[in-house]
Amino acid sequence: MTIKFFDVETGKEINKKTEEVKSEEKEEELKEEHYMLKEILEQPETIKKATEQDEQKLLETAMEILRAKNVIFTACGTARYAAIVGRYLFSKIAKKFSEVIMAHEFQYFIDSVDKDTLIIAVSQSGETADVLEGVKKAKENGAKIVAVTNVENSSLDRISDQTFFLNCGPEIAVASTKAFTGQLAVLYLLAFATVNKIQEVKIELKKVSEKVEEIISQNGGLLKELAEKLKDHQDFYFIARGIDFAIAAEGAIKLKEISYAHAEGMPAGELKHGTLSLIEEGIPIVAICPKDYTYEETLNNVQEAKSRGGFIIGVSDEKNEIFDSWLKIPKIEEIFYPLLTVIPLQLLAYYLAVARGNNPDKPRNLAKSVTVK
Ligand code: M6R
């Protein structure tokens, strides 16, 4: 079939350039019960695939990050939580301050974006309207655009100066899982590229992918049981500090979007500034507290919730008597914990949605890519 394009005003035919696009968007045969579960289980492999990046490109972008006056991440939802991990990494590894701005709020900061600004746009689909709008405006102001996306030839890919692909294959379930860990892997590579440690970080990310496998094979049963126990609760709180805060926020969004229960993720230090008044007997509090630089202080905040009757679910490599339920993760070099702690939270959200009789692949009122403003 031949398709012709015409200019609406002049009626003249427009000669369009044709380009062949790789389309992997066909839904593969499903062995698991849902795409979301399939995609969670794929992560040991997809994390490795995300590390397959051109080293020269990583080094060049790392230099841009260090040189830029301002580095701003823009993204929505889960992609924004990946960006928040990136922000902590840039500070800790590259010693570079950066900001994360929700894409739909970005236009209100556009006056401070100029040619010395580097924008890092994170988007699985590369088609999120809010992200594209902000990026276009930033480009008009002369900013450089780096995209972290899963989709080749997406609008974001085409508009950006540099693109890093996640290489994780199509993500079908509305709830983002393997794209999130892929985004993290790319951001770890960029952060470590700023200190010339690409090989070292690749070795660590390979170890991480093996540990992800371990979590998946060891925690499934326990998480199913826990979901059954918690299925009638309507409020959940996820708390953590530092880099782990992003995972608290990610755990909460995952749970609420597919189980339709209310969930909030927040920095643990913020509890006593308001939310603590909501904690009463039996309220589930998920504490992300690996044995890293946040451990002791997060546990102090967990104690505040526990003494008000909260039911504490600890995600940690270290057992603690304060936990009513312990989601065990393996030990790893501390900066990499976010890639491990998120896995039991994805599984918890999945099993909870199933226990509540929902279809986790197609949550009500939500679309896979939000192409409207
Ligand atoms: O395609 P994008 O990464 O730009 O999508 C952004 C959000 O809409 C998306 O991450 C959403 O929050 C997920 N459904 C959460 O699982």
Residues whose N, C-alpha, C, O or C-beta is under 5 A from the ligand:
A	BS01	M6R	C76 G77 T78 A79 V122 S123 Q124 S125 G126 T128 V174 A175 S176 K368 S369
